[in-house]
Amino acid sequence: MRHPLVMGNWKLNGSRHMVNELVANLRTELAGVTGCAVAIAPPEMYIDLAKQAAAGSHIHLGRAER
């Protein structure tokens, strides 16, 4: 059976505050979403921060290609 995936990435712009705010907003907005996997692909410099911010949620992490 197919399982939809919605994934977004962003380029090398933003800040640590933006990453925390974006992931917090995603966690809130996606809390009730079922039947669809959600992933984000932050720039390499924000991978660890995004991983910490998404911990305990259903948000998966990928890597943005250069």
Phi and psi in degrees as a GROMACS rama.xvg file:
@    title "Ramachandran Plot"
@    xaxis  label "Phi"
@    yaxis  label "Psi"
@TYPE xy
-80.0124  145.291  ARG-2
-127.931  111.672  HIS-3
-60.323  148.791  PRO-4
-130.036  127.738  LEU-5
-111.507  123.303  VAL-6
-136.344  140.885  MET-7
-131.893  146.642  GLY-8
-130.021  163.514  ASN-9
-139.499  158.99  TRP-10
-87.2665  -170.461  LYS-11
-76.1789  53.1449  LEU-12
-130.043  166.46  ASN-13
110.222  -166.861  GLY-14
-152.501  172.576  SER-15
-61.118  -40.7039  ARG-16
-60.556  -43.2312  HIS-17
-61.4209  -41.667  MET-18
-62.0891  -48.6976  VAL-19
-61.0072  -42.8313  ASN-20
-67.1627  -43.4837  GLU-21
-61.5981  -48.4106  LEU-22
-66.5187  -39.4401  VAL-23
-61.3485  -43.1268  ALA-24
-65.441  -41.4532  ASN-25
-61.7003  -43.3921  LEU-26
-57.3553  -44.4246  ARG-27
-66.0286  -50.4337  THR-28
-68.3056  -30.1621  GLU-29
-99.44  4.41897  LEU-30
-54.8003  -37.193  ALA-31
-99.1711  4.46454  GLY-32
-75.2489  129.002  VAL-33
-130.047  160.425  THR-34
78.5945  9.96678  GLY-35
-151.909  128.877  CYS-36
-82.6557  146.05  ALA-37
-125.269  133.966  VAL-38
-140.199  152.639  ALA-39
-125.857  150.683  ILE-40
-128.469  86.5492  ALA-41
-75.7269  164.643  PRO-42
-59.5638  154.276  PRO-43
-49.4512  -40.3586  GLU-44
-67.2224  -14.7301  MET-45
-113.919  6.04487  TYR-46
-56.872  -51.6407  ILE-47
-63.547  -41.4645  ASP-48
-64.0466  -44.8463  LEU-49
-64.3486  -37.9627  ALA-50
-62.0637  -44.4269  LYS-51
-64.1054  -42.7304  GLN-52
-67.8358  -31.5085  ALA-53
-90.6171  -5.40671  ALA-54
-54.7403  133.435  ALA-55
84.0873  0.250431  GLY-56
-106.466  -178.851  SER-57
-98.7396  17.7057  HIS-58
-87.8637  122.419  ILE-59
-92.1486  159.639  HIS-60
-115.297  141.887  LEU-61
-127.264  -173.337  GLY-62
-121.303  132.41  ARG-63
-73.2038  132.957  ALA-64
-75.6698  150.154  GLU-65
